[in-house]
Amino acid sequence: MTEIITGLYMSPLEILALSGAVALAVVRWLPPAARRAVAIAAGSEFVLSAIALSVLGIRWQMLPVLAGAAFALPFAVSPVLRRRSARPARRARWWLALPGSVVCVGLIATGPVAAWACPVPVFPEPTGNFAVGTRVMQWTDRNRPETATPEPDDRRTVVVQLWYPATKSPAEAQPAQYLGRTQQEAHTVSDALAGYAGLPGFLVDGVPRAHTHSVFDAPVAGTGGRFPVVLFSPGLGGVRTQNTAWAEELAGNGYVVAALDHPYDSAAVVLADGRTNNTQIASTGDDDEDNKRAAETTGIRAADLSFVLTELGRLDRGEIPGPLTGRLDTARAAVTGHSLGGGAALQAARQDSRFTTVINMDGYPRDPDVRPFGQPVLALTQAIGPTTDPRYIPRLTEVLGLSTATSYRLTIPGAAHLTFTDAPLYLPPVPSIVGSLGRTESPRVVAETTLAFLDATLRHKPGDLSGTLSAYGDLSVYRPGNSR
């Protein structure tokens, strides 16, 4: 059950079960001449598709469909069986049958509504000139102890997923699993994310069923020279794959994206040996203590980002074997992140001048040593409202004003905090959670604004960057020596 019909967010097999269920629920109200044929066809279609779904795995969204059809099935089929056995067919009076039919149709209708609200995500097709390949690396920093464990010899290990420009894969090539290298890993990560958010896991059971547009270990594109690199740190409790749609769009346009899992911070990190590290971060209820811990975590993440940039340089030089040797331009490196990862990106840039440019996706700056830095910044923010932390914009403005390069803050109308992730593709379209831009528009806006900034700052493409960005929302420009 891999193909999902966009709009309904249901597979062809689920559509068959749904159509059979609807026919069973309404067959009693058809003209007498059509009832027998429709009952037999609908009953057969429903039973066969239900059996197939049971083998392949039934999503919870289909349970009300199956329940409604199961209730209607005996009433739809029994007149046909009675007629074949020469026994007189009996039908309930209409005023008795009507409530039952309404209940069945109501149950069945719940299925597609739930499938639309909590779908298997369908990722937008990358628009660039390249196909997209992906691979997962695991690197250990021998110079840094792992502070989250009591083991004195434990060293900091990060898991990194790369998305890169690739040659077009054969049609039979399997698209990469979303959320993990395998479906088992995807389920582990999905369950951990749901638990971290306080949601029952079944609500997002469609997410680990999804596949993306990239192919694991696809050959690197033969053209394009050396590619600029974009490092990405997810939000607190987030995972390396949380911005896959964005990463694939950038890779299709000639960038190499390296997204990090931060062990003991990300909701779940599955290591190469099969062990899973779950987050150790939880709210204490004390704002001062939580802010202190968030600042400590941000500092660890900033060090992770610098370490990964070092490893990417080793990968480019061939010190780490891999197909990207000689293809990574680490002299053109962007550091990016969402939420806490956005704050980590700002701190990493201040601490490490190897980073050329910064993108902060709705992240609060937590750098304890705020001082001037040389990289341009694009700060994407959600729509500012009464619930926004009143310290956020003043703090962000202060940091942007310290950049000695021209920087930008773009507030996107209709955006929420999770608009800047893959969440709009699979969470219910509640504006306070994922914004009001929609499943198609959210990834498009995030990709187009960040690509315009990366093209201008890493590739030095000519054009009016301010004019391009201002088309997407309220733009503030911070030039050296001026507040705006």
Helices and strands as residue ranges (DSSP letters): H 12-26, G 27-29, H 32-56, G 60-62, H 63-84, H 94-117, E 131-145, E 155-166, H 183-197, G 201-204, G 207-209, E 215-216, E 227-233, H 244-252, E 256-261, E 268-270, E 276-278, H 287-317, E 328-338, H 340-351, E 357-361, E 377-381, H 392-401, E 407-411, G 417-420, G 423-425, H 431-434, H 441-457, H 465-470, E 474-478
